[in-house]
Amino acid sequence: MFPLFTATAQQAVDVHCHNILPEFKALLERHGAVMEETFPLPEWDVSAHLKFMEAAGIGTSLLSMPAPQPYFGDTEECRKAVRRYNEACAKLKADYPDKFLFCASLPLPDVKAAIEEAVYALDTLGADGIKLATNSRGQYVGDEALDPLMAVLNERKAVILLHPHKPSPVNEDIIATAPLAVYEYPSETTRAVLNMIARNVPARYAGLRIVVPHCGSFLPLAVPRMKAILPAMQAKGYMQAVDWEANLSRLYYDLAGGATPDVVKSLLTLTTPDHLLYGSDYPYQPAAVLTEALKSLRSRLAEDEQTAPYADDIMAGNAKALFGGRSVRQTNPETRKDKAQGMCSKQPMQPDGIVRLSKIEVYPEYLEEYMKYAAEVGEISLRTEPGVLTMYAVAEQDNPCRITILETYASAEAYRSHIASAHFQKYKQGTLQMVKTLVLSDQKPLNPANRIINTIQ
């Protein structure tokens, strides 16, 4: 159902870019809304986009509609505009099958019309995901009114691409001084995601995967604050309980706009590298600027000890697993039942197989709890995943908080399947605060024939 990616280690997958069609601009001009987002819409055409991709080393781009939401009080006008956009994107995908994917837009705030368009876009047009504005004319993502739409998207295990739009309401004097992109967009993104978390939307709709734009915006600061004050809010009856593990495990983050090493490391306090995705935000900056930014990001990821083992996955592999790996995650229930009855037969090691040492230091007060998580994920992985060959953990004799795990995977695809699994996500989210340091070191087998598999912790 999903197209195959052509991205290699040298080619990035861009999950945050926009195509701005003439019909869209004409609609905004008719309603005097060209500058609604306080920044002029850039020019776009397919040949320029392809030229940028070639120069930057981007193999695949995921197209999505820019702001603002094309709703000006007339649902039928909005519905037609969105349908034309989605069908134009489907044609681009068909015309350039190795280059473009797309996230369909929806004619919100009309929820019934949005559901109809989502079904058509995903089931008929072959959309690769759904783009949702943080708010559609004041209707924020996470609102109860959108639950029927979320249920439909959940049934289809859709990927949702969030994008900030002009806040509602907004102080016009402030945004006249500092356009929306400077501050309000990160704030707006954070507001929308926290609204979803407060209502446990990602947790309740477990089939969804949600991509948060612009390096997670202010979430690395906002989430710990929300965690700290939530008990007091619950005690007063102002907020409900939040399933942090389930909510955060559904979130991915694109690195469009200002992905410095410090920004990436702050994101890694919320998630792990397998949930980071490259994004350019083309064409909102000049192609030459974005090309240099991509090269710089690739270099910084490769040079940093914490991200180097995941650099290629962040640039391409994680997006491939998210948008191209649905069949990996949708295991047949009977197959799962068969696997649960005993150890699954193992795949042979492939040329792109992975041998890795994970060196972990756990805070002493969490050691016992961490070992329960680690033992569980190791047992389930080896029992149910044919591509997970080895998970063998040892602790230093003089310091049991320092743990080294030998992990081997039959192929890069087997590794991506593993980190997308529910049991790995539970381990990852459950132990984030327990781990003091994590160093991943890929190894080169000196004698591949002499390997141990099916080794449980």
C-alpha positions as CSV (number, residue, x, y, z in Angstrom):
1,M,0.0,0.0,0.0
2,F,2.9,2.3,0.8
3,P,5.5,3.0,-1.9
4,L,9.1,1.9,-1.4
5,F,11.6,4.5,-0.6
6,T,14.7,5.0,-2.7
7,A,16.7,6.8,0.0
8,T,20.1,5.4,0.7
9,A,22.6,6.4,3.4
10,Q,23.5,9.2,1.0
11,Q,19.9,10.4,0.4
12,A,17.8,12.0,3.0
13,V,14.0,11.7,3.4
14,D,12.4,15.1,3.9
15,V,9.2,14.8,6.0
16,H,8.6,18.6,6.2
17,C,8.2,20.5,3.0
18,H,5.4,22.2,1.2
19,N,4.0,22.6,-2.3
20,I,2.2,25.8,-2.9
21,L,-0.2,25.5,-5.8
22,P,-1.6,28.4,-7.9
23,E,-5.1,27.5,-7.0
24,F,-4.3,27.8,-3.3
25,K,-2.7,31.2,-3.7
26,A,-5.6,32.4,-5.8
27,L,-8.1,31.4,-3.0
28,L,-6.1,33.3,-0.4
29,E,-5.9,36.4,-2.7
30,R,-9.7,36.3,-3.1
31,H,-10.1,36.4,0.7
32,G,-7.3,38.9,1.3
33,A,-5.5,36.3,3.3
34,V,-2.1,36.1,1.5
35,M,-0.4,37.6,4.5
36,E,-2.5,36.0,7.2
37,E,0.4,34.1,8.5
38,T,2.5,37.3,8.6
39,F,5.0,36.0,6.0
40,P,4.5,35.9,2.2
41,L,4.0,32.6,0.5
42,P,7.1,31.6,-1.4
43,E,7.1,30.6,-5.0
44,W,7.0,26.8,-5.7
45,D,7.1,24.6,-8.8
46,V,8.0,21.0,-9.2
47,S,11.1,21.5,-11.3
48,A,12.7,23.8,-8.7
49,H,11.8,21.4,-5.9
50,L,13.4,18.5,-7.8
51,K,16.5,20.6,-8.4
52,F,16.8,21.4,-4.7
53,M,16.4,17.7,-3.8
54,E,19.2,16.7,-6.2
55,A,21.6,19.4,-4.9
56,A,20.9,18.7,-1.3
57,G,21.0,14.9,-1.6
58,I,17.3,14.3,-0.8
59,G,15.8,11.1,-2.2
60,T,12.2,11.4,-1.2
61,S,10.0,14.4,-0.1
62,L,6.8,14.3,1.8
63,L,4.6,17.1,0.5
64,S,2.0,18.9,2.7
65,M,-0.2,22.0,2.4
66,P,1.1,25.2,3.9
67,A,-0.7,27.5,6.3
68,P,-3.3,29.1,6.4
69,Q,-6.2,26.7,6.5
70,P,-8.3,27.5,3.4
71,Y,-11.6,28.0,5.3
72,F,-13.2,31.4,5.3
73,G,-16.7,30.5,6.5
74,D,-17.8,28.4,3.5
75,T,-17.4,24.7,4.1
76,E,-18.1,23.8,0.5
77,E,-15.5,26.2,-0.8
78,C,-13.0,24.7,1.6
79,R,-13.9,21.1,0.8
80,K,-13.4,21.8,-3.0
81,A,-10.1,23.5,-2.4
82,V,-8.8,20.7,-0.2
83,R,-10.0,18.0,-2.7
84,R,-8.2,19.8,-5.6
85,Y,-5.0,20.0,-3.5
86,N,-5.1,16.4,-2.5
87,E,-5.7,15.2,-6.0
88,A,-2.9,17.4,-7.3
89,C,-0.6,15.8,-4.8
90,A,-1.7,12.3,-5.7
91,K,-0.8,13.2,-9.3
92,L,2.6,14.5,-8.3
93,K,3.2,11.2,-6.5
94,A,2.1,9.2,-9.5
95,D,4.2,11.3,-11.9
96,Y,7.3,11.1,-9.7
97,P,6.9,7.8,-7.8
98,D,10.5,7.8,-6.6
99,K,10.5,11.4,-5.4
100,F,7.2,12.5,-3.8
101,L,4.9,11.3,-1.1
102,F,2.1,13.4,0.4
103,C,0.1,14.1,3.5
104,A,-3.5,14.9,2.6
105,S,-5.2,18.0,4.0
106,L,-8.7,18.0,5.5
107,P,-11.5,20.6,5.2
108,L,-11.7,21.4,9.0
109,P,-13.3,22.7,11.1
110,D,-16.2,20.7,9.5
111,V,-15.5,17.3,11.1
112,K,-18.0,15.3,9.0
113,A,-16.4,16.7,5.8
114,A,-13.0,16.1,7.2
115,I,-13.8,12.4,7.8
116,E,-15.1,12.0,4.3
117,E,-12.0,13.5,2.8
118,A,-9.7,11.5,5.1
119,V,-11.3,8.2,3.9
120,Y,-11.1,9.3,0.3
121,A,-7.5,10.5,0.6
122,L,-6.2,7.4,2.4
123,D,-8.3,4.7,0.7
124,T,-8.5,6.0,-2.8
125,L,-5.8,8.6,-3.4
126,G,-3.2,6.6,-1.5
127,A,-2.1,9.5,0.8
128,D,0.8,8.6,3.0
129,G,-0.5,10.5,6.0
130,I,-2.8,13.3,7.1
131,K,-1.6,16.9,7.7
132,L,-3.4,18.6,10.6
133,A,-3.2,22.3,11.5
134,T,-2.5,22.9,15.2
135,N,-5.8,24.8,15.0
136,S,-8.4,25.2,12.2
137,R,-10.0,28.6,12.8
138,G,-9.9,28.1,16.6
139,Q,-10.6,24.3,16.6
140,Y,-7.5,22.9,18.2
141,V,-6.1,19.5,17.7
142,G,-7.0,17.5,20.8
143,D,-10.5,19.0,21.0
144,E,-13.3,16.5,21.9
145,A,-15.1,17.5,18.7
146,L,-12.3,15.9,16.7
147,D,-12.5,12.5,18.4
148,P,-14.7,10.9,15.6
149,L,-12.0,11.9,13.1
150,M,-9.2,10.5,15.3
151,A,-11.1,7.2,15.5
152,V,-11.3,7.0,11.7
153,L,-7.6,7.8,11.4
154,N,-6.8,5.3,14.1
155,E,-8.6,2.5,12.2
156,R,-6.3,3.2,9.3
157,K,-3.1,3.5,11.5
158,A,-2.5,6.9,9.9
159,V,0.5,9.0,10.4
160,I,-0.5,12.6,11.4
161,L,1.8,15.5,10.4
162,L,1.2,18.5,12.6
163,H,1.9,22.0,11.4
164,P,1.5,25.3,13.2
165,H,-1.0,27.9,12.1
166,K,-1.8,31.3,13.3
167,P,-3.0,31.0,17.0
168,S,-6.6,31.8,17.8
169,P,-6.9,34.2,19.4
170,V,-3.6,36.1,18.9
171,N,-2.2,39.5,19.9
172,E,-2.0,41.4,16.6
173,D,0.5,44.0,18.0
174,I,2.9,41.2,19.0
175,I,2.9,39.4,15.7
176,A,3.3,42.7,13.9
177,T,6.6,43.1,15.7
178,A,7.8,39.5,15.5
179,P,6.1,37.4,12.7
180,L,4.5,34.1,13.7
181,A,7.5,32.0,12.6
182,V,9.8,33.7,15.2
183,Y,8.0,32.7,18.4
184,E,4.2,31.9,18.0
185,Y,4.7,28.9,15.7
186,P,6.8,27.0,18.4
187,S,4.4,28.1,21.1
188,E,1.4,27.1,19.0
189,T,2.8,23.7,18.3
190,T,3.5,23.1,22.0
191,R,0.0,24.3,22.9
192,A,-1.6,21.9,20.5
193,V,0.5,18.9,21.5
194,L,-0.1,19.5,25.3
195,N,-3.8,19.8,24.5
196,M,-3.6,16.3,22.9
197,I,-1.6,14.9,25.8
198,A,-3.9,16.4,28.5
199,R,-6.8,14.5,26.9
200,N,-4.7,11.4,26.3
201,V,-5.5,11.5,22.6
202,P,-2.3,9.7,21.4
203,A,-2.8,7.1,24.2
204,R,-6.5,6.5,23.4
205,Y,-5.8,6.1,19.6
206,A,-2.8,3.8,19.8
207,G,-2.7,3.2,16.0
208,L,-1.7,6.8,15.3
209,R,1.8,8.1,14.9
210,I,2.1,11.9,15.2
211,V,5.0,14.0,13.8
212,V,5.7,17.1,15.8
213,P,7.3,19.8,13.7
214,H,10.3,22.2,14.2
215,C,12.4,20.2,16.6
216,G,9.6,19.5,19.1
217,S,9.2,23.3,19.6
218,F,9.1,24.0,23.4
219,L,8.1,20.4,24.5
220,P,11.4,19.6,26.1
221,L,10.7,22.4,28.6
222,A,6.9,22.1,28.7
223,V,6.6,18.3,29.3
224,P,8.7,18.2,32.5
225,R,6.8,21.3,33.8
226,M,3.4,19.6,33.0
227,K,4.6,16.4,34.7
228,A,5.6,18.4,37.8
229,I,2.3,20.3,38.3
230,L,-0.1,17.6,37.1
231,P,-0.6,16.0,40.6
232,A,-1.7,19.4,42.0
233,M,-4.0,19.9,39.1
234,Q,-5.5,16.5,39.5
235,A,-5.9,16.9,43.3
236,K,-8.0,20.0,42.6
237,G,-10.0,18.3,39.8
238,Y,-8.7,20.6,37.1
239,M,-7.0,17.9,35.0
240,Q,-7.3,14.2,34.4
241,A,-4.6,11.5,34.8
242,V,-2.1,11.4,31.9
243,D,-0.6,8.2,30.5
244,W,2.8,9.7,29.8
245,E,4.4,6.5,28.4
246,A,1.6,5.8,25.9
247,N,1.3,9.5,24.8
248,L,5.0,10.2,24.3
249,S,5.6,6.9,22.6
250,R,3.4,7.9,19.7
251,L,5.3,11.2,19.0
252,Y,7.9,11.7,16.4
253,Y,9.8,14.9,15.8
254,D,11.1,16.5,12.6
255,L,14.3,18.6,12.7
256,A,13.2,21.4,10.4
257,G,14.4,24.8,11.6
258,G,17.3,25.3,13.9
259,A,18.4,21.7,14.7
260,T,21.6,22.6,16.6
261,P,23.4,19.9,18.7
262,D,21.9,21.4,21.9
263,V,18.4,21.3,20.4
264,V,18.7,17.7,19.3
265,K,20.0,16.7,22.8
266,S,17.1,18.5,24.5
267,L,14.8,16.4,22.3
268,L,16.5,13.3,23.4
269,T,15.3,14.0,27.0
270,L,11.8,13.2,25.6
271,T,12.5,10.5,23.1
272,T,15.2,8.4,21.4
273,P,17.0,8.8,18.1
274,D,14.6,6.4,16.3
275,H,11.9,9.0,16.6
276,L,13.9,11.9,15.0
277,L,13.2,12.7,11.3
278,Y,14.9,15.1,8.9
279,G,12.8,18.0,7.6
280,S,13.8,21.0,5.4
281,D,10.7,23.3,5.5
282,Y,11.3,24.0,1.7
283,P,10.5,26.4,0.1
284,Y,10.3,28.8,3.1
285,Q,14.1,29.4,2.9
286,P,16.3,29.6,-0.2
287,A,17.4,26.3,-1.6
288,A,21.1,27.1,-1.1
289,V,20.5,27.9,2.6
290,L,18.6,24.6,3.1
291,T,21.2,22.6,1.3
292,E,24.0,23.9,3.5
293,A,21.8,23.3,6.6
294,L,21.3,19.7,5.6
295,K,25.0,19.1,5.1
296,S,25.7,20.7,8.4
297,L,23.1,18.7,10.2
298,R,24.4,15.4,8.7
299,S,27.9,16.3,9.8
300,R,26.9,17.2,13.3
301,L,24.9,14.0,13.8
302,A,27.8,11.9,12.5
303,E,30.3,13.6,14.8
304,D,28.3,13.5,18.0
305,E,28.9,10.3,20.1
306,Q,25.2,10.1,21.1
307,T,23.7,10.4,17.6
308,A,26.4,9.0,15.4
309,P,25.2,5.4,15.4
310,Y,21.7,6.7,14.3
311,A,22.8,9.4,11.8
312,D,21.6,7.5,8.7
313,D,18.4,6.5,10.4
314,I,17.6,10.1,11.4
315,M,18.3,11.3,7.9
316,A,16.3,8.5,6.1
317,G,15.8,5.2,7.9
318,N,13.4,6.4,10.6
319,A,11.1,8.0,8.0
320,K,11.2,4.8,5.9
321,A,10.1,2.8,8.9
322,L,7.4,5.3,9.8
323,F,5.9,6.0,6.3
324,G,7.1,2.9,4.4
325,G,7.0,0.2,7.1
326,R,3.3,-0.3,7.8
327,S,3.5,-3.9,6.8
328,V,6.2,-4.5,9.3
329,R,4.1,-3.3,12.2
330,Q,0.8,-4.9,11.1
331,T,1.7,-8.5,12.0
332,N,-1.0,-11.0,11.3
333,P,-2.7,-12.0,14.7
334,E,-2.3,-15.7,13.9
335,T,1.4,-15.2,13.3
336,R,1.7,-13.4,16.6
337,K,-0.1,-16.3,18.3
338,D,2.2,-18.8,16.7
339,K,5.3,-16.9,17.8
340,A,4.0,-16.5,21.3
341,Q,4.0,-20.3,21.7
342,G,7.8,-20.5,21.5
343,M,11.0,-19.1,20.1
344,C,10.6,-18.0,16.5
345,S,13.0,-19.3,13.9
346,K,15.8,-16.8,13.2
347,Q,16.7,-15.0,10.0
348,P,20.3,-15.3,8.6
349,M,22.6,-12.4,9.1
350,Q,22.5,-10.1,6.0
351,P,25.3,-7.9,4.6
352,D,23.6,-4.9,6.3
353,G,23.2,-6.7,9.6
354,I,23.9,-4.8,12.7
355,V,26.3,-5.8,15.6
356,R,26.2,-3.2,18.4
357,L,27.3,-2.7,22.0
358,S,24.9,-0.6,24.0
359,K,26.8,0.8,27.1
360,I,24.3,2.0,29.6
361,E,24.8,3.5,33.1
362,V,21.6,3.4,35.2
363,Y,21.0,5.6,38.3
364,P,21.4,3.3,41.3
365,E,17.9,4.1,42.7
366,Y,16.4,2.8,39.4
367,L,18.6,-0.3,38.9
368,E,16.1,-3.0,40.0
369,E,13.2,-1.4,38.1
370,Y,15.4,-0.9,35.0
371,M,16.4,-4.6,35.0
372,K,12.7,-5.6,34.9
373,Y,12.1,-3.5,31.8
374,A,15.3,-4.8,30.2
375,A,14.6,-8.4,30.9
376,E,11.0,-8.1,29.5
377,V,12.0,-6.4,26.3
378,G,14.9,-8.9,25.7
379,E,12.6,-11.9,26.3
380,I,9.8,-10.7,24.1
381,S,12.2,-9.5,21.3
382,L,14.0,-12.8,21.1
383,R,10.9,-14.9,21.3
384,T,8.8,-13.0,18.7
385,E,11.2,-11.2,16.3
386,P,13.1,-13.4,13.8
387,G,15.4,-10.5,12.9
388,V,16.6,-10.0,16.5
389,L,19.5,-12.5,16.9
390,T,21.2,-11.6,20.1
391,M,20.5,-9.6,23.3
392,Y,23.1,-10.5,25.9
393,A,23.6,-8.2,28.9
394,V,26.4,-8.1,31.4
395,A,27.1,-5.8,34.3
396,E,30.5,-4.6,35.7
397,Q,31.4,-6.7,38.7
398,D,32.4,-3.7,40.8
399,N,29.6,-1.4,39.5
400,P,26.4,-3.2,38.5
401,C,24.8,0.1,37.3
402,R,27.1,-0.1,34.3
403,I,25.6,-2.5,31.9
404,T,26.7,-3.6,28.4
405,I,24.3,-5.3,26.0
406,L,25.5,-7.1,22.9
407,E,22.8,-6.7,20.3
408,T,22.8,-8.3,16.8
409,Y,20.1,-7.8,14.1
410,A,19.8,-9.8,10.9
411,S,19.4,-6.6,8.8
412,A,18.8,-2.9,9.0
413,E,15.1,-3.5,8.3
414,A,15.0,-6.0,11.2
415,Y,16.4,-3.3,13.5
416,R,13.9,-0.7,12.3
417,S,11.1,-3.2,12.9
418,H,12.4,-3.9,16.4
419,I,12.4,-0.2,17.4
420,A,8.9,0.3,16.1
421,S,7.6,-2.6,18.2
422,A,5.2,-2.0,21.1
423,H,7.5,-3.9,23.6
424,F,10.5,-1.7,22.6
425,Q,8.5,1.5,22.9
426,K,7.3,0.4,26.3
427,Y,11.0,-0.2,27.4
428,K,12.2,3.1,25.8
429,Q,9.6,5.3,27.4
430,G,9.5,3.5,30.7
431,T,13.3,3.8,31.3
432,L,14.0,7.3,29.9
433,Q,14.5,8.8,33.4
434,M,16.4,5.8,34.7
435,V,19.4,6.0,32.3
436,K,22.2,8.3,33.2
437,T,24.3,7.7,30.1
438,L,23.9,5.7,26.9
439,V,26.7,5.1,24.4
440,L,26.0,3.0,21.2
441,S,29.0,1.5,19.5
442,D,28.6,-0.4,16.2
443,Q,31.0,-3.3,15.8
444,K,32.6,-5.1,12.9
445,P,32.5,-8.9,13.2
446,L,35.9,-10.4,12.6
447,N,34.6,-13.9,11.9
448,P,30.9,-13.7,11.0
449,A,30.6,-17.5,10.9
450,N,31.2,-17.7,14.7
451,R,28.2,-16.0,16.1
452,I,25.8,-16.8,18.9
453,I,22.1,-16.3,18.4
454,N,18.9,-16.7,20.4
455,T,20.8,-15.6,23.6
456,I,18.4,-14.3,26.2
457,Q,19.4,-12.0,29.1
